[in-house]
Amino acid sequence: MSKVTLITLNAYKNTGEKFAVLTAYDATFANVISQSGVEVILVGDSLGMVLQGSDSTLAVSMQDMIYHTECVVAGNNGALIMADLPFMSYATPEQTMVNSAALMRAGANMVKLEGGAWLAQSIKMLDERGIPSCVHLGLTPQAVNKFGGYKVQGRDDASSERLYQDALTLEQAGASIILLECVPSTVGKRITKALNIPVIGIGAGPDTDAQVLVLQDMLNIPAGKKAKFVKNYIADAKDIPTAISTYAEEVKNGSFPAAEHCFK
């Protein structure tokens, strides 16, 4: 795969071509993923749950994120690398600048933050300083204690309108990408159609510009019940690269997510 950049993703948005995103935390999987048709690798703070064994992402540190970003960069073969700013590492614009710079020095091509319109000043400052950003809206795992659990967001008129307005504000501030998690398909569609920047979905319906899953979830590791928006891609695959390639293909041809992976 030729090197994927933000220009590549914006071109996909303009032509209506979908792209695939998948998490990775080490060099080995980064290499496999980047050679299996996945355009964007997310070094997610989900590592707190799938690697460190926590029940949330809150314990993940900047040192953790820098280390795992460096590992992914070492194995990457052309994918765009997006790295999470972990819990309370971007509470102020100044803190956001310092920690975003650290992730970019580790090799990330973009940083991801969770929040709403309150992030606008930080997003503007990142944009002015040449750091692309993705803002995560909807179910934001770092706010799990505020939500009272991992619950679908935007199901009533007021909350869905707030998500819509937040997305517009953040695009205007300079965000490069919006990520929507666990929102009704109608909300995902409305926001995707309204924005000129790419929208990545996870449990946000079939109409977003891209889809993201956690690697271990789509490989059914550990085996057992997963979130509604997850599909087990290893079940019918002969090996892991085939499972990842199938995921990428289904995102691009629109067969994933299907109705059973979406929220009304």
N, C-alpha and C positions, 0 to 999 in steps of 0.2 A: 504494500500500500504506500502510495506517495504521501509525503508529510501533510497531515491535516492541520489547518490553521483556522483562526476565526473567520478569515475570508472564505474558506471552504464551507464552513457551517452557514454563513450568511447566504452563500450562493445556493445551498440546499433549501434554505427558507424561501428564497426568491423563486425557485423553480418548483417548489412543492415536493422535493425529494426528501424522504425521511432518513434519519441517521440513528445509529445505535450507540448507547453508552453502557458501560459496565464497570463495576468497581474492581480494583486490584490493590494489593498492598505489598507485593514483592516482585522481584525481577522475573522469576520464572513465569508466573501467571501474566505479568505485563507483556512478556514476549509472545506468549500463546494468544492472548486477547488481541494484541495489535496486529497479528498475522492472520486473524480469523474474520476480518471484515468489520470490526468494531472501530468506529471513528474516534470516540472519546473514552479515555480511561479516567474514572473518578477515584482518586485516593480519598476514600471517605472516612469520616470519623466513626463510621459503622464498624471500624476495626476494633473499637472498644467492646463491641458485643461479639463479633465473629472471631476475633483473635485473642482478645484479653479476657473474655468470659463474663463481662459485666452485663447488667440488665438494662443499661442505657449507654449513651455516648458521652455522658457528662464527665467521666474521669479521664478522657483522652487529653493529653497535653500538647503544647506546641512542639516539644521535643519529639514526641511520638510521631506527629504529622510530618515534621521535617525528615526524620529518619525513614519513614515509609515512602515519602515522596522521592527521596534519593534512591531507594531500592527500585521503585517503579520506573524511574527515569533510566536506570541502568539496564533494564530489560526491554524498554519500549522500542518499537520499530515503526515509528511514523504517526502514531495516534496523538491527538491533542490531550495533554494531561491537565486535569482540573483537580485542585487540592482543597480540602475543607479547612476553614479556620475553625478550630475547636471551641467548645463552650467558654464564654467570657474572655476570648482572645481578641474581641473587636468591640468592646463596650464603649470605647470612645474613638473618634476619628484618628487621633494620634496613635492609639494602640493598634488600630486597624492598619495604618500605614506601616508600622514597624513589623508586625507579624506577617502581613502580606508580602513585604519585601523579603522576609526570611524564606517563605515558601517559594517565591520566584527564584531566589538564589539557589534553592534546592533543586530547581529544574522544572517547576510547574509552569504551565502556560496561562493559567487562569486560577483565580481563587473563588471559593464558594462560601457564602455567608447565609445564615438563616435570619429572617426578620421581615419587616414590612416597610412602610414609608419612612419610619424613623431612621432607616439606614441611608436615606437620600444624600445627606451631606458626605458621609464616608464614601459612597459609591461615586459621587462627583469627584471627590479628591483622588480616588483610585484611577478613575478615567483620565483625569488631567495628568496623572503621573505615569501613564502608560501601562497600567495593570488592569487587564480585563477581569470582569467579575460576573459571577452567576449568583443570583439571589434566589434562595429557596423559600417558597411560600406554601401555605396550606398547613399540612401536618409537619411541623418543624420539630424533629426529635429532641433537640436541645431544650425545648420548652415543654417536655412531656409532663413535668410536674404541674405546670400551669393548666394544661389540658386535662389532667386527671387520667392520663393514659393515651394510648395510640388510637385516636379516634378520627373519623372522617370529618373534614372541615368544609365550610361553605355550603351547608345543606339548607340554610334558610336565606331569605332574600337579603337581610342586612349583612350577614357574614360573607355571602358570595359577592355582594357589591363592594365590600371592603377589600376583598382579595383583588377584584377587578381594578379598583382605584389604586391600590398599592402597586400593582403591576405597571399601570400607566405611569405613575409617579417615578418608579424606579427605572423604567426605560428612559424617561426624560432626563433623569439624573445621570445616565450614562452606563447603566447595566448592559452587559453584552449578551446575557442569556437569563431567562427566568426558568426555574425548576418548580413544578407543581406536584405536590404529593398528597394523595388521598383526598381528592375533591371529586364531586360529581362530574360525570362526563360533559354535561352541559356547561359547567363552569370552565373546564379545560378547553372546550371548543371556543367559547366566547373570548377568553383571554388570548388564545392562540391566534384567532382571526383579527383581534384588535392590535396586536403588537407587530412591529416590523423586525424585532429581534427573535431568534429562535426560542421556542418553548419546549423544554424537556418534561416529560410526564412520568410519574410512577404512581399508578392507581389514579390517573387523571383522565382516563378515556383514550379512545383511538385517534383523536383529532389533533393531538399535539405534534410538534415537528420531529420529536425524537422520544425514545423510551430509555429508561435506565432501570436496571435491577442490581441487587447485590449478588456478586458472583456465587457465594456459597448458597444463597437461596435458590437460584436457577439450576444449581447442580444438586439440589436436595440434600445439602450437608448442613446439619445432621438431618437424617431422614425424619419425616413427620409432617405435621400440620404447618403450613405456611400462611402468610397473609393472602387475602383474596386476590391481590394483583400479581401474585407470583405464579409462574408456570414452571413445571419441572421439565427441564430440557435434557436431562441425562437419561431419562427413562427409556427413550427410544433411540439413543445415540450409541454408537460403538465406542466412542471415547470422548474425552473432554473437548478437544478442538472441534469435533463435529457438533457437539452440543452448542458450543459458542457460535460457530458458524451458522447453525440453524436459527439461533436466536437473532443474530444480525439480519439474516435473510427475512425472517418473519416480521421484524420491525420495519424493514424497508418495503416489503410488499403489502404491509398493512394487515396481515393476518394475526399479528399480536400487537396490542391486546385484543382478545375476543370479548364478547359480552360478559362472560363469566368472570372476567378479571376487572370489571369496571363497577363503579358506584353510581346509583341513580340519585 
